[in-house]
Each structure stands twice: as C-alpha cells, then as structure tokens.
Amino acid sequence: MGNQDQSASQADAAISMALDTLWARHRSQIIERVVVLEAAASAVTANNLSASDREAAQAAAHKLAGTLGMFNLMRGTVVARELEQIYSRESAPPAAAGQRLASTAAELRTMIENRKSSS
C-alpha cells in the first residue's frame, strides 16, 4: 500500500503543477474578466450600464464561474454565478446595487490575486 500512496501523492503533485502552469498562462485573462465586472459595477453606480456592458459582464461572470472552480477557488465560482444571474436580467441592476456589485467584484479580485501556487 505504501507504493500506492506514493503514486497517488506523485499524481497529486503532477496535477497541482499542471494547474499552476495553466493558472500562470491564463491569469491575465481571468483578471481581465474581473476588470469587466468592476467596470460594470461602476456603470451601475452611475446608472449608466448599457445593454452591451451588461451582456459583457454576464459573459465575464459566466466564464469566471466555470474557470475558478477548476483552480480550487470554489467560493469564486459561487460569487461569479451570483453576478452572472444579476447581469443576466433584461434590465440593469438599480444604481443602489452598484456598491454591492463593486464589493463582490473586489472579492473576486482578491481571491484571484491571493491564489497560491502549490509549488
């Protein structure tokens, strides 16, 4: 059983290294999606969110929801799904929701910036 444990440990390490490599390769694209969400939150606060900005925010949140869990950021997936639902509505969120949307986008940014490599 010792060899099986060692093999499993080596496989886990290899998977972690592969995920870290993917993270490094796609991190800037992930951050760009957060920037879209931050801009949408600012537009909501200013009561100036266009339909195309809302659609871009929904798409960014959708992609983040799908991506972050793969990188073990499960809370990020939950938060991104919440934003996706908000931006999927036909009308823009009310200006009063802008601060909460900005805080949520900031929470995503913090999670992403603080993701530690396994190495």
DANOR-V58282 format. One record per residue. N is the residue number from 0. PHI is phi in degrees with one decimal (none if undefined). BURIAL is I if it has 16 or more other C-alpha atoms within 10 Angstrom, else O. D_LAST is the distance of its C-alpha to the last C-alpha in Angstrom with 1 decimal. Layout:
n,phi,burial,d_last
N,PHI,BURIAL,D_LAST
N,PHI,BURIAL,D_LAST
This chain:
n,phi,burial,d_last
0,none,O,25.7
1,-59.2,O,23.2
2,-66.5,O,22.5
3,-65.4,O,22.0
4,-62.2,O,19.5
5,-66.0,O,17.6
6,-63.8,O,17.9
7,-64.0,O,16.8
8,-64.0,O,13.7
9,-66.1,O,13.0
10,-64.5,O,14.0
11,-60.5,O,11.8
12,-64.5,O,8.6
13,-65.1,O,10.4
14,-64.3,O,11.2
15,-60.7,I,7.9
16,-64.5,O,7.0
17,-63.6,O,10.6
18,-64.6,I,10.6
19,-62.9,I,8.0
20,-65.5,O,10.4
21,-62.5,O,13.3
22,-59.4,I,12.4
23,-59.7,O,12.3
24,-70.7,O,15.5
25,-108.4,O,17.3
26,-57.9,O,16.4
27,-64.7,O,19.6
28,-67.0,O,21.7
29,-64.3,I,20.5
30,-62.5,I,21.4
31,-59.2,O,24.7
32,-67.6,I,25.5
33,-66.1,I,25.1
34,-59.3,I,27.4
35,-60.6,I,30.0
36,-67.8,I,29.9
37,-64.6,I,30.3
38,-65.6,I,33.2
39,-63.2,I,34.8
40,-61.7,I,34.7
41,-63.3,I,36.4
42,-65.9,I,38.9
43,-62.9,I,39.6
44,-57.7,I,40.2
45,-83.0,O,42.6
46,56.7,I,44.2
47,-138.3,O,43.6
48,-85.7,I,41.1
49,-78.9,O,42.5
50,-61.7,O,42.3
51,-69.3,O,40.0
52,-67.2,I,37.6
53,-63.8,I,37.7
54,-65.3,I,37.0
55,-65.0,I,34.1
56,-65.9,I,32.6
57,-61.9,I,33.1
58,-63.9,I,31.4
59,-63.2,I,28.4
60,-64.8,I,28.1
61,-60.9,I,28.6
62,-65.4,I,25.8
63,-64.6,I,23.4
64,-59.3,I,24.5
65,-75.8,I,23.7
66,-89.1,I,20.3
67,-63.5,I,18.6
68,-62.6,O,18.9
69,-60.5,O,17.1
70,-98.0,I,14.0
71,68.5,O,14.7
72,-106.8,I,16.8
73,-62.8,O,19.9
74,-62.5,O,21.7
75,-61.9,I,21.3
76,-62.6,I,23.0
77,-62.3,I,25.8
78,-63.7,I,26.4
79,-63.6,I,26.5
80,-64.0,I,28.9
81,-61.0,I,31.1
82,-65.2,I,31.3
83,-58.0,I,32.0
84,-64.2,O,34.9
85,-62.0,I,36.2
86,-80.7,I,36.3
87,-84.3,I,37.7
88,-69.7,O,41.0
89,-68.4,O,43.8
90,-113.0,O,44.4
91,-67.4,I,42.2
92,-62.1,I,41.1
93,-66.2,O,43.5
94,-54.6,I,42.9
95,-63.3,O,42.5
96,-84.0,O,39.2
97,-56.4,I,37.7
98,-64.5,O,36.2
99,-66.3,O,34.6
100,-65.2,I,33.2
101,-64.3,I,31.9
102,-63.7,O,30.2
103,-67.1,I,28.6
104,-63.4,I,27.3
105,-65.1,I,26.0
106,-62.6,I,24.2
107,-61.4,I,22.5
108,-58.5,I,21.6
109,-61.9,O,20.1
110,-58.0,O,18.0
111,-68.8,I,16.7
112,-68.1,O,16.2
113,-95.2,O,14.4
114,-62.6,O,11.9
115,-94.7,O,8.5
116,-73.3,O,5.4
117,-82.2,O,3.8
118,-85.5,O,0.0
